[in-house]
Each structure stands twice: as C-alpha cells, then as structure tokens.
C-alpha cells in the first residue's frame, strides 16, 4: 500500500437534529472509540519486516472530536473538503478524524473520515448504532453499557491468517 494514498479515505457526514447535546454526543463518540480497538489501531513494521497491528489508547493517539462554532456554509464546506483529501499515516495514526461543525441556519454537522483499513460500509452501521445507544444513555441519564465485544478486529485477523497458512483456502 502506498501510505500517502487517499484512495482508502472513507469520509462521511451527517446533519444532526437541532438541539443535539454536543457534550453528550462527544462523550458517545469517545465511548465508541474506547470500545472498538480497531479505531485505536496503527500498523507498524516489526524487526522481521512484518506489518503488525498496534493498539493504543485514544489519548495516546490523540483521537478527539474537533469542534467548530458558527462557521458559514462555504467555510465549513471548504474545511471538510480539505480533510477528505488529507492522507492518513498508517504507522502513526490516528486513522479516524471527527469534527462537529455548527453552521447557523443549517444546524450541526458531524463529519468523520476513517481509513478503509479500519472500517467498511458494514462496520459504519455498527459504529452508528453504538454511538446512538451511548448518546441516548447520556442524554437520558440512564446507566448503560453495551455488552463486552466477544471478538475484536485482531481476533478476526488472526483467524484469517491461520486459515491462509493452513492451506484451507
């Protein structure tokens, strides 16, 4: 893979309903990043020249939600467009960028961009479901915890690697 390629960027944005609690939504995003190891992953070459998944904390990677207040539509669009074409560094990360942009008269835009190596279309549905579950819990003040994940991305990657080296495929 060419590390500086933007072909694997997966930008998306959602217009959030008016009255969205920004603090609770931010907490929900952070909870989901903490829950899913793959969102906190980088890929580095080891001493043998093999690429390995390295899982870090959200804080160590500097994953946070950037907040932009009261941008006009043109400025917001230009900023988000610029991020869509910004490459990810697979070895340093983070491989996920998130922004909340307040545009007067239009509402609150949630923008995110992730590298395809850590997600796909199917996983976007899972992440969205988890974010909304946490958000609902935080805004309603109801204690909530999603069940612990039985498997993480690294488990699946190990299984695939074992199958490929076993001759089954």
Contact map, one row per residue, 1 for C-alpha under 8 A:
1110100000000000000000000000000000000000000000000000000000000000000000000000000000000000000000000000000000000000000000000000000000000000000000000000000000000000000000000
1111100000000000000000000000000000000000000000000000000000000000000000000000000000000000000000000000000000000000000000000000000000000000000000000000000000000000000000000
1111100000000000000000000000000000000000000000000000000000000000000000000000000000000011110000000000000000000000000000000000000000000000000000000000000000000000000000000
0111110000000000000000000000000000000000000000000000000000000000000000000000000000000011100000000000000000000000000000000000000000000000000000000000000000000000000000000
1111111100000000000000000000000000000000000000000000000000000000000000000000000000000011000000000000000000000000000000000000000000000000000000000000000000000000000000000
0001111110000000000000000000000000000000000000000000000000000000000000000000000000001111000000000000000000000000000000000000000000000000000000000000000000000000000000000
0000111110000000000000000000000000000000000000000000000000000000000000000000000000000000000000000000000000000000000000000000000000000000000000000000000000000000000000000
0000111111000000000000000000000000000000000000000000000000000000000000000000000000000000000000000000000000000000001110000000000000000000000000000000000000000000000000000
0000011111100000000000000000000000000000000000000000000000000000000000000000000000011011000000000000000000000000111100000000000000000000000000000000000000000000000000000
0000000111110000000000000000000000000000000000000000000000000000000000000000000000010000000000000000000000000000111100000000000000000000000000000000000000000000000000000
0000000011111000000000000000000000000000000000000000000000000000000000000000000000010000000000000000000000000011110000000000000000000000000000000000000000000000000000000
0000000001111100000000000000000000000000000000000000000000000000000000000000000000000000000000000000000000000011100000000000000000000000000000000000000000000000000000000
0000000000111110000000000000000000000000000000000000000000000000000000000000000000000000000000000000000000001111000000000000000000000000000000000000000000000000000000000
0000000000011111000000000000000000000000000000000000000000000000000000000000000000000000000000000000000000001110000000000000000000000000000000000000000000000000000000000
0000000000001111100000000000000000000000000000000000000000000000000000000000000000000000000000000000000000111100000000000000000000000000000000000000000000000000000000000
0000000000000111110100000000000000000000000000000000000000000000000000000000000000000000000000000000000000111100000000000000000000000000000000000000000000000000000000000
0000000000000011111100000000000000000000000000000000000000000000000000000000000000000000000000000000000000110000000000000000000000000000000000000000000000000000000000000
0000000000000001111100000000000000000000000000000000000000000000000000000000000000000000000000000000000000110000000000000000000000000000000000000000000000000000000000000
0000000000000000111110000000000000000000000000000000000000000000000000000000000000000000000000000000000000000000000000000000000000000000000000000000000000000000000000000
0000000000000001111111001000000000000000000000000000000000000000000000000000000000000000000000000000000000010000000000000000000000000000000000000000000000000000000000000
0000000000000000001111111000000000000000000000000000000000000000000000000000000000000000000000000000000000000000000000000000000000000000001000000000000000000000000000000
0000000000000000000111111100000000000000000000000000000000000000000000000000000000000000000000000000000000000000000000000000000000000000000000000000000000000000000000000
0000000000000000000011111110000000000000000000000000000000000000000000000000000000000000000000000000000000000000000000000000000000000000000000000000000000000000000000000
0000000000000000000011111111000000000000000000000000000000000000000000000000000000000000000000000000000000000000000000000000000000000010011000000000000000000000000000000
0000000000000000000111111111100000000000000000000000000000000000000000000000000000000000000000000000000000000000000000000000000000100010000000000000000000000000000000000
0000000000000000000001111111110000000000000000000000000000000000100000000000000000000000000000000000000000000000000000000000000000000000000000000000000000000000000000000
0000000000000000000000111111111000000000000000000000000000000000000000000000000000000000000000000000000000000000000000000000000000000010010000000000000000000000000000000
0000000000000000000000011111111100000000000000000000000000000000000000000000000000000000000000000000000000000000000000000000000000110110010000000000000000000000000000000
0000000000000000000000001111111110000000000000000000000000000000100000000000000000000000000000000000000000000000000000000000000000100000000000000000000000000000000000000
0000000000000000000000000111111111000000000000000000000000000001000000000000000000000000000000000000000000000000000000000000000000000000000000000000000000000000000000000
0000000000000000000000000011111111100000000000000000000000000000000000000000000000000000000000000000000000000000000000000000000000100100000000000000000000000000000000000
0000000000000000000000000001111111110000000000000000000000000000000000000000000000000000000000000000000000000000000000000000001001100000000000000000000000000000000000000
0000000000000000000000000000111111111011000000000000000001000000000000000000000000000000000000000000000000000000000000000000000000000000000000000000000000000000000000000
0000000000000000000000000000011111111001000000000000000011000000000000000000000000000000000000000000000000000000000000000000000000000000000000000000000000000000000000000
0000000000000000000000000000001111111000000000000000000000000000000000000000000000000000000000000000000000000000000000000000000000000000000000000000100000000000000000000
0000000000000000000000000000000111111111000000000000000000000000000000000000000000000000000000000000000000000000000000000000000000000000000000000000000100000000000000000
0000000000000000000000000000000011111111100000000000001000000000000000000000000000000000000000000000000000000000000000000000000000000000000000000000000110000000000000000
0000000000000000000000000000000000011111100000000000001000000000000000000000000000000000000000000000000000000000000001000000000000000000000000000000000111000000000000000
0000000000000000000000000000000010011111100000000000000000000000000000000000000000000000000000110000000000000000000001000000000000000000000000000000000000000000000000000
0000000000000000000000000000000011011111110000000000001111001000000000000000000000000000000001100000000000000000000000000000000000000000000000000000000000000000000000000
0000000000000000000000000000000000001111111000000000111100000000000000000000000000000000000011100000000000000000000001000000000000000000000000000000000000000000000000000
0000000000000000000000000000000000000001111100000000111100000000000000000000000000000000011111100000000000000000000000000000000000000000000000000000000000000000000000000
0000000000000000000000000000000000000000111110000011110000000000000000000000000000000000011100000000000000000000000000000000000000000000000000000000000000000000000000000
0000000000000000000000000000000000000000011111000011110000000000000000000000000000000000011000000000000000000000000000000000000000000000000000000000000000000000000000000
0000000000000000000000000000000000000000001111111111000000000000000000000000000000000000000000000000000000000000000000000000000000000000000000000000000000000000000000000
0000000000000000000000000000000000000000000111111111000000000000000000000000000000000000000000000000000000000000000000000000000000000000000000000000000000000000000000000
0000000000000000000000000000000000000000000011111100000000000000000000000000000000000000000000000000000000000000000000000000000000000000000000000000000000000000000000000
0000000000000000000000000000000000000000000011111100000000000000000000000000000000000000000000000000000000000000000000000000000000000000000000000000000000000000000000000
0000000000000000000000000000000000000000000011111110000000000000000000000000000000000000000000000000000000000000000000000000000000000000000000000000000000000000000000000
0000000000000000000000000000000000000000000011111111000000000000000000000000000000000000000000000000000000000000000000000000000000000000000000000000000000000000000000000
0000000000000000000000000000000000000000001111001111100000000000000000000000000000000000000000000000000000000000000000000000000000000000000000000000000000000000000000000
0000000000000000000000000000000000000000001111000111110000000000000000000000000000000000000000000000000000000000000000000000000000000000000000000000000000000000000000000
0000000000000000000000000000000000000000111100000011111000000000000000000000000000000000000000000000000000000000000000000000000000000000000000000000000001000000000000000
0000000000000000000000000000000000000000111100000001111100000000000000000000000000000000000000000000000000000000000000000000000000000000000000000000000000000000000000000
0000000000000000000000000000000000001101110000000000111110000000000000000000000000000000000000000000000000000000000000000000000000000000000000000000000000000000000000000
0000000000000000000000000000000000000001110000000000011111011000000000000000000000000000000000000000000000000000000000000000000000000000000000000000000000000000000000000
0000000000000000000000000000000001000001000000000000001111111000000000000000000000000000000000000000000000000000000000000000000000000000000000000000000000000000000000000
0000000000000000000000000000000011000001000000000000000111111111000000000000000000000000000000000000000000000000000000000000000000000000000000000000000000000000000000000
0000000000000000000000000000000000000000000000000000000011111110000000000000000000000000000000000000000000000000000000000000000000000000000000000000000000000000000000000
0000000000000000000000000000000000000000000000000000000111111110000000000000000000000000000000000000000000000000000000000000000000000000000000000000000000000000000000000
0000000000000000000000000000000000000001000000000000000111111110000000000000000000000000000111000000000000000000000000000000000000000000000000000000000000000000000000000
0000000000000000000000000000000000000000000000000000000001111111000000000000000000000000000001000000000000000000000000000000000000000000000000000000000000000000000000000
0000000000000000000000000000000000000000000000000000000001111111100000000000000000000000000001011000000000000000000000000000000000000000000000000000000000000000000000000
0000000000000000000000000000010000000000000000000000000001000111110000000000000000000000000000001100000000000000000000000000000000000000000000000000000000000000000000000
0000000000000000000000000100100000000000000000000000000000000011111000000000000000000000000000001111000000000000000000000000000000000000000000000000000000000000000000000
0000000000000000000000000000000000000000000000000000000000000001111100000000000000000000000000000111000000000000000000000000000000000000000000000000000000000000000000000
0000000000000000000000000000000000000000000000000000000000000000111110000000000000000000000000000011100000000000000000000000000000000000000000000000000000000000000000000
0000000000000000000000000000000000000000000000000000000000000000011111100000000000000000000000000011110000000000000000000000000000000000000000000000000000000000000000000
0000000000000000000000000000000000000000000000000000000000000000001111100000000000000000000000000000111000000000000000000000000000000000000000000000000000000000000000000
0000000000000000000000000000000000000000000000000000000000000000000111110000000000000000000000000000111100000000000000000000000000000000000000000000000000000000000000000
0000000000000000000000000000000000000000000000000000000000000000000111111011000000000000000000000000111100000000000000000000000000000000000000000000000000000000000000000
0000000000000000000000000000000000000000000000000000000000000000000001111111000000000000000000000000001100000000000000000000000000000000000000000000000000000000000000000
0000000000000000000000000000000000000000000000000000000000000000000000111111100000000000000000000000001001000000000000000000000000000000000000000000000000000000000000000
0000000000000000000000000000000000000000000000000000000000000000000000011111110000000000000000000000000000000000000000000000000000000000000000000000000000000000000000000
0000000000000000000000000000000000000000000000000000000000000000000000111111111000000000000000000000000000000000000000000000000000000000000000000000000000000000000000000
0000000000000000000000000000000000000000000000000000000000000000000000111111111100000000000000000000101000000000000000000000000000000000000000000000000000000000000000000
0000000000000000000000000000000000000000000000000000000000000000000000001111111110000000000000000000000000000000000000000000000000000000000000000000000000000000000000000
0000000000000000000000000000000000000000000000000000000000000000000000000111111111000000000000000000000000000000000000000000000000000000000000000000000000000000000000000
0000000000000000000000000000000000000000000000000000000000000000000000000011111111100000000000000000000000000000000000000000000000000000000000000000000000000000000000000
0000000000000000000000000000000000000000000000000000000000000000000000000001111111110000000000000000000000000010000000000000000000000000000000000000000000000000000000000
0000000000000000000000000000000000000000000000000000000000000000000000000000111111111000000000000000000000000000000000000000000000000000000000000000000000000000000000000
0000000000000000000000000000000000000000000000000000000000000000000000000000011111111100000000000000000000000000000000000000000000000000000000000000000000000000000000000
0000000000000000000000000000000000000000000000000000000000000000000000000000001111111100000000000000000000000000100000000000000000000000000000000000000000000000000000000
0000000011100000000000000000000000000000000000000000000000000000000000000000000111111100000000000000000000000000100000000000000000000000000000000000000000000000000000000
0000010010000000000000000000000000000000000000000000000000000000000000000000000011111110000000000000000000000000000000000000000000000000000000000000000000000000000000000
0000010000000000000000000000000000000000000000000000000000000000000000000000000001111111000000000000000000000000000000000000000000000000000000000000000000000000000000000
0011110010000000000000000000000000000000000000000000000000000000000000000000000000001111100000000000000000000000000000000000000000000000000000000000000000000000000000000
0011110010000000000000000000000000000000000000000000000000000000000000000000000000000111110011100000000000000000001000000000000000000000000000000000000000000000000000000
0011000000000000000000000000000000000000000000000000000000000000000000000000000000000011111111100000000000000000000000000000000000000000000000000000000000000000000000000
0010000000000000000000000000000000000000011100000000000000000000000000000000000000000001111111100000000000000000000000000000000000000000000000000000000000000000000000000
0000000000000000000000000000000000000000011100000000000000000000000000000000000000000000111110000000000000000000000000000000000000000000000000000000000000000000000000000
0000000000000000000000000000000000000000011000000000000000001000000000000000000000000000111111000000000000000000000000000000000000000000000000000000000000000000000000000
0000000000000000000000000000000000000000110000000000000000001000000000000000000000000001111111110000000000000000000000000000000000000000000000000000000000000000000000000
0000000000000000000000000000000000000001110000000000000000001110000000000000000000000001110111111000000000000000000000000000000000000000000000000000000000000000000000000
0000000000000000000000000000000000000011110000000000000000000000000000000000000000000001110011111000000000000000011001000000000000000000000000000000000000000000000000000
0000000000000000000000000000000000000010000000000000000000000010000000000000000000000000000011111100000000000001111000000000000000000000000000000000000000000000000000000
0000000000000000000000000000000000000000000000000000000000000011100000000000000000000000000001111110000000000001110000000000000000000000000000000000000000000000000000000
0000000000000000000000000000000000000000000000000000000000000001110000000000000000000000000000011111000000000111100000000000000000000000000000000000000000000000000000000
0000000000000000000000000000000000000000000000000000000000000000111100000000000000000000000000001111100000001111000000000000000000000000000000000000000000000000000000000
0000000000000000000000000000000000000000000000000000000000000000111100000000000000000000000000000111110000011110000000000000000000000000000000000000000000000000000000000
0000000000000000000000000000000000000000000000000000000000000000001111100001000000000000000000000011111000011110000000000000000000000000000000000000000000000000000000000
0000000000000000000000000000000000000000000000000000000000000000000111100000000000000000000000000001111101111000000000000000000000000000000000000000000000000000000000000
0000000000000000000000000000000000000000000000000000000000000000000011111001000000000000000000000000111111111000000000000000000000000000000000000000000000000000000000000
0000000000000000000000000000000000000000000000000000000000000000000001110000000000000000000000000000011111100000000000000000000000000000000000000000000000000000000000000
0000000000000000000000000000000000000000000000000000000000000000000000000000000000000000000000000000001111100000000000000000000000000000000000000000000000000000000000000
0000000000000000000000000000000000000000000000000000000000000000000000001000000000000000000000000000011111110000000000000000000000000000000000000000000000000000000000000
0000000000000011110000000000000000000000000000000000000000000000000000000000000000000000000000000000011111111000000000000000000000000000000000000000000000000000000000000
0000000000000011110100000000000000000000000000000000000000000000000000000000000000000000000000000001111001111100000000000000000000000000000000000000000000000000000000000
0000000000001111000000000000000000000000000000000000000000000000000000000000000000000000000000000011111000111110000000000000000000000000000000000000000000000000000000000
0000000000001111000000000000000000000000000000000000000000000000000000000000000000000000000000000111100000011111000000000000000000000000000000000000000000000000000000000
0000000000111100000000000000000000000000000000000000000000000000000000000000000100000000000000000111100000001111100000000000000000000000000000000000000000000000000000000
0000000000111000000000000000000000000000000000000000000000000000000000000000000000000000000000011110000000000111110000000000000000000000000000000000000000000000000000000
0000000011110000000000000000000000000000000000000000000000000000000000000000000000110000000000011100000000000011111000000000000000000000000000000000000000000000000000000
0000000011100000000000000000000000000000000000000000000000000000000000000000000000000000000000111000000000000001111101100000000000000000000000000000000000000000000000000
0000000111000000000000000000000000000000000000000000000000000000000000000000000000000001000000110000000000000000111111100000000000000000000000000000000000000000000000000
0000000111000000000000000000000000000000000000000000000000000000000000000000000000000000000000000000000000000000011111110000000000000000000000000000000000000000000000000
0000000100000000000000000000000000000000000000000000000000000000000000000000000000000000000000000000000000000000001111110000000000000000000000000000000000000000000000000
0000000000000000000000000000000000000110100000000000000000000000000000000000000000000000000000100000000000000000011111110000000000000000000000000000000000000000000000000
0000000000000000000000000000000000000000000000000000000000000000000000000000000000000000000000000000000000000000011111111111000000000000000000000000000000000000000000000
0000000000000000000000000000000000000000000000000000000000000000000000000000000000000000000000000000000000000000000111111111000000000000000000000000000000000000000000000
0000000000000000000000000000000000000000000000000000000000000000000000000000000000000000000000000000000000000000000000111111100000000000000000000000000000000000000000000
0000000000000000000000000000000000000000000000000000000000000000000000000000000000000000000000000000000000000000000000111111110000000000000000000000000000000000000000000
0000000000000000000000000000000000000000000000000000000000000000000000000000000000000000000000000000000000000000000000111111111000000000000000000000000000000000000000000
0000000000000000000000000000000000000000000000000000000000000000000000000000000000000000000000000000000000000000000000111111111100000000000000000000000000000000000000000
0000000000000000000000000000000000000000000000000000000000000000000000000000000000000000000000000000000000000000000000001111111110000000000000000000000000000000000000000
0000000000000000000000000000000000000000000000000000000000000000000000000000000000000000000000000000000000000000000000000111111111000000000000000000000000000000000000000
0000000000000000000000000000000100000000000000000000000000000000000000000000000000000000000000000000000000000000000000000011111111100000000000000000000000000000000000000
0000000000000000000000000000000000000000000000000000000000000000000000000000000000000000000000000000000000000000000000000001111111110000000000000000000000000000000000000
0000000000000000000000000000000000000000000000000000000000000000000000000000000000000000000000000000000000000000000000000000111111111000000000000000000000000000000000000
0000000000000000000000000000000100000000000000000000000000000000000000000000000000000000000000000000000000000000000000000000011111111100000000000100000000000000000000000
0000000000000000000000001001101100000000000000000000000000000000000000000000000000000000000000000000000000000000000000000000001111111110000000000000000000000000000000000
0000000000000000000000000001000000000000000000000000000000000000000000000000000000000000000000000000000000000000000000000000000111111111000000000000000000000000000000000
0000000000000000000000000000000000000000000000000000000000000000000000000000000000000000000000000000000000000000000000000000000011111111100000000000000000000000000000000
0000000000000000000000000001001000000000000000000000000000000000000000000000000000000000000000000000000000000000000000000000000001111111110000011000000000000000000000000
0000000000000000000000011011000000000000000000000000000000000000000000000000000000000000000000000000000000000000000000000000000000111111111000000000000000000000000000000
0000000000000000000000000000000000000000000000000000000000000000000000000000000000000000000000000000000000000000000000000000000000011111111100000000000000000000000000000
0000000000000000000000000000000000000000000000000000000000000000000000000000000000000000000000000000000000000000000000000000000000001111111111110000000000000000000000000
0000000000000000000000010011000000000000000000000000000000000000000000000000000000000000000000000000000000000000000000000000000000000111111111100000000000000000000000000
0000000000000000000010010000000000000000000000000000000000000000000000000000000000000000000000000000000000000000000000000000000000000011111111000000000000000000000000000
0000000000000000000000000000000000000000000000000000000000000000000000000000000000000000000000000000000000000000000000000000000000000001111111000000000000000000000000000
0000000000000000000000000000000000000000000000000000000000000000000000000000000000000000000000000000000000000000000000000000000000000000111111100000000000000000000000000
0000000000000000000000000000000000000000000000000000000000000000000000000000000000000000000000000000000000000000000000000000000000000000111111110000000000000000000000000
0000000000000000000000000000000000000000000000000000000000000000000000000000000000000000000000000000000000000000000000000000000000000000110011111000000000000000000000000
0000000000000000000000000000000000000000000000000000000000000000000000000000000000000000000000000000000000000000000000000000000000000100100001111100000000000000000000000
0000000000000000000000000000000000000000000000000000000000000000000000000000000000000000000000000000000000000000000000000000000000000100000000111110000000000000000000000
0000000000000000000000000000000000000000000000000000000000000000000000000000000000000000000000000000000000000000000000000000000001000000000000011111000000000000000000000
0000000000000000000000000000000000000000000000000000000000000000000000000000000000000000000000000000000000000000000000000000000000000000000000001111100000000000000000000
0000000000000000000000000000000000000000000000000000000000000000000000000000000000000000000000000000000000000000000000000000000000000000000000000111110000000000000000000
0000000000000000000000000000000000100000000000000000000000000000000000000000000000000000000000000000000000000000000000000000000000000000000000000011111100000000000000000
0000000000000000000000000000000000000000000000000000000000000000000000000000000000000000000000000000000000000000000000000000000000000000000000000001111100000000000000000
0000000000000000000000000000000000000000000000000000000000000000000000000000000000000000000000000000000000000000000000000000000000000000000000000000111111110000000000000
0000000000000000000000000000000000011100000000000000000000000000000000000000000000000000000000000000000000000000000000000000000000000000000000000000111111110000000000000
0000000000000000000000000000000000001100000000000000000000000000000000000000000000000000000000000000000000000000000000000000000000000000000000000000001111111000000000000
0000000000000000000000000000000000000100000000000000100000000000000000000000000000000000000000000000000000000000000000000000000000000000000000000000001111111100000000000
0000000000000000000000000000000000000000000000000000000000000000000000000000000000000000000000000000000000000000000000000000000000000000000000000000001111111110000000000
0000000000000000000000000000000000000000000000000000000000000000000000000000000000000000000000000000000000000000000000000000000000000000000000000000001111111111000000000
0000000000000000000000000000000000000000000000000000000000000000000000000000000000000000000000000000000000000000000000000000000000000000000000000000000011111111100000000
0000000000000000000000000000000000000000000000000000000000000000000000000000000000000000000000000000000000000000000000000000000000000000000000000000000001111111110000000
0000000000000000000000000000000000000000000000000000000000000000000000000000000000000000000000000000000000000000000000000000000000000000000000000000000000111111111000000
0000000000000000000000000000000000000000000000000000000000000000000000000000000000000000000000000000000000000000000000000000000000000000000000000000000000011111111100000
0000000000000000000000000000000000000000000000000000000000000000000000000000000000000000000000000000000000000000000000000000000000000000000000000000000000001111111110000
0000000000000000000000000000000000000000000000000000000000000000000000000000000000000000000000000000000000000000000000000000000000000000000000000000000000000111111111000
0000000000000000000000000000000000000000000000000000000000000000000000000000000000000000000000000000000000000000000000000000000000000000000000000000000000000011111111111
0000000000000000000000000000000000000000000000000000000000000000000000000000000000000000000000000000000000000000000000000000000000000000000000000000000000000001111111111
0000000000000000000000000000000000000000000000000000000000000000000000000000000000000000000000000000000000000000000000000000000000000000000000000000000000000000111111110
0000000000000000000000000000000000000000000000000000000000000000000000000000000000000000000000000000000000000000000000000000000000000000000000000000000000000000011111111
0000000000000000000000000000000000000000000000000000000000000000000000000000000000000000000000000000000000000000000000000000000000000000000000000000000000000000001111111
0000000000000000000000000000000000000000000000000000000000000000000000000000000000000000000000000000000000000000000000000000000000000000000000000000000000000000001111111
0000000000000000000000000000000000000000000000000000000000000000000000000000000000000000000000000000000000000000000000000000000000000000000000000000000000000000001101111
